[in-house]
Amino acid sequence: MNRRVWLYLGTVILLLFLACVPKVMIVPKVDLREYDRVGLIGFTCNAEGNVDEFVTRWLLMTIRKHQKAARIIELGSQEEVLKSVQASNLNSEAIQAISQKYDVSVIFTGNVEVTEIQPLDVPHRHWLFREARPISGKTSIEGKRVKARVKVWITARLWEAEQGGTLWRTSAFGEEVVDHVSAVSDGKIIFDATEPRQAYWDLVNPLVKKICADFETTRARTEMNWR
């Protein structure tokens, strides 16, 4: 048998051996199933529109996929929740008051910070990123919906409700071209896509996946003891 045949047989044997090595489950770094009730406050955003709502909804769906038994209660927007406990800022005292009012053990909050928006001129027949050209001046797109290159930070935080301390915190950064942003007369950019998933998916999904990695149960192969 020639060398190529031996190499092929060796590869097959190695793959069969690895397939027989048992896997063990690795528990998530953050297990919300340990808590009776988890409160979720809608994420905030420094840009107008519906990006924050989409991020909150998609993050909730992702966590529930990883931890189906977790009991997560949607409390509403941060503004609504703070108003309900007569608080102006989300601090330790406010978290304690929210916990008592809504009977939750931990509280999940987050923020979407848009750090840069560059409107792009994309000819109708071209849709690739390399074909997009920056628009000079926001006034040129007032009243129109255009594509834009967006840079964004998403931060998430899990509060311990009794003392108002932080149990967990993480963040993720991304840059992508999104559809359907609008400019108004004062130069403000608004994310107002009628189909947020289609418009913001490429930007939001990788960031939510990164944030939710700590809630995922993973599997790893056990180390073999050759002694």
Order of alpha helices (4+ residues) and beta strands (2+ residues): alpha-beta-beta-beta-beta-alpha-beta-alpha-alpha-beta-beta-beta-beta-beta-alpha-beta
